[in-house]
Amino acid sequence: MVTSKGQLVIPVKLRRAYRIEPGTRVRFQGIRGGIAIYPKYEEAIQHYRGILAGLGLPEDIGRDPDRAIE
């Protein structure tokens, strides 16, 4: 059921399966015959960007991810 504010409840089984926690941003996409809801994991990735800084990783690892690390 959608509330008067346009809110809806995602069943707990699905929230657990897709690691959707309070505060997780989601995006809605129209698909044939319905609506798909996707967690916005890319925002979580940006949140942790730089967490490995200063650990001795090559500086260009982000710009050249396909090369072998020696």
C-alpha positions in Angstrom: 0.0 0.0 0.0 1.2 3.5 -0.9 0.6 6.1 1.8 -0.8 9.6 1.1 2.8 10.9 1.2 3.8 8.4 -1.6 5.7 6.2 0.8 5.7 2.4 0.7 7.1 -0.5 2.7 9.7 -2.8 1.3 9.2 -6.3 2.8 11.9 -7.3 5.3 12.9 -10.4 3.3 13.8 -8.2 0.4 15.5 -5.5 2.5 17.7 -8.2 4.1 18.4 -9.9 0.7 19.5 -6.6 -0.9 21.1 -5.0 2.3 18.6 -2.1 2.3 18.9 -0.4 5.6 17.3 2.7 7.0 18.8 5.6 5.1 19.7 3.5 2.0 18.9 5.5 -1.1 17.0 3.8 -3.8 16.1 4.6 -7.4 12.9 3.8 -9.2 12.8 2.7 -12.8 9.8 2.1 -15.0 9.9 -1.3 -16.6 7.4 -3.2 -18.8 4.4 -3.8 -16.7 5.7 -2.3 -13.5 8.3 -0.4 -11.5 11.7 -1.7 -10.4 13.4 -0.4 -7.2 17.2 -0.5 -7.1 19.5 0.3 -4.1 22.0 3.0 -5.0 25.2 1.2 -4.1 27.3 3.6 -6.1 26.6 6.3 -3.4 28.0 3.9 -0.8 31.1 3.3 -2.9 31.7 7.1 -3.1 31.3 7.3 0.7 34.2 4.9 1.2 36.4 6.5 -1.6 39.9 7.2 -0.2 39.6 4.8 2.7 42.8 3.0 1.5 44.8 6.2 1.1 48.3 6.0 2.7 48.5 2.2 2.6 51.3 2.1 0.0 49.1 1.3 -3.0 50.4 2.6 -6.4 49.1 6.1 -7.0 47.7 5.3 -10.5 45.7 2.3 -9.4 42.4 4.2 -9.8 43.4 5.5 -13.2 44.8 2.3 -14.6 42.8 -0.5 -12.9 43.6 -3.2 -15.6 47.3 -3.3 -15.1 49.0 -5.9 -12.9 50.1 -4.7 -9.5 53.7 -5.6 -8.7 
